[in-house]
Amino acid sequence: MATNKVALQVRLDEKVHAKLRIVAEEEVRSLNSQIEYFVIKGIQKYEQENGLIELKNF
């Protein structure tokens, strides 16, 4: 298991959570992995529209 992961708590609407569980099951991913996948895709889309986000110290 990766040790460079950050734990955080997310609050979701019940319907969003239920739909997210269905998507994760259909994609054969854990709920956590599905959330991470969606976040990565959202960041990629943001960077395509707004430019690369530069990180210092990474």
N, C-alpha and C positions, 0 to 999 in steps of 0.2 A: 504494500500500500504506500502511496506517495506520502512523504512527510512534509512537503511544501504546500499543503492545502490549508486554507484558512476556514475555520468553522464559523458559521454565522446563522442566525435565526431569521427566517422569512415568514411573514404573515401573509396568507393568501385567502381570498374569498373562497368559500366552500365549493362553489361551482367551478372555479378555476382549478382548484386542487383536484376535484373529481376528474375533470377533463385532462389535466396533466398526468394523473395516474394512468388513464386509458392510453394516452399517447406513449408514455414510458413503457407500458406493457406491450403495445403494438411494435415499438421500436426495440424491444428486448433490452431495455436499459433500466437501471435502478432509477428511482425518483430523483435522487441526488444527481446522477449522471445526466438525466434529461434536463434538469434545471441548468446545470453547467453548460450543456450543449446549446440550449436556447440563449444563455447569456453570451457565449462565445459568438454565436451567429448574430446577435444584436450588436455586439461590439464591431464585428467585421462589417456589418451594414453601415454603422455609424462612421467607421473609418473610410469606407468607400465614398461616402457623401461629404465628409468633413476633413479628411486627411488623417494620416497616421498619428496615433497618440504616442508621444515619446515618453518613455519611462526612464528615469534616472536611477542608478544603483541596481539595475536588473540585467 
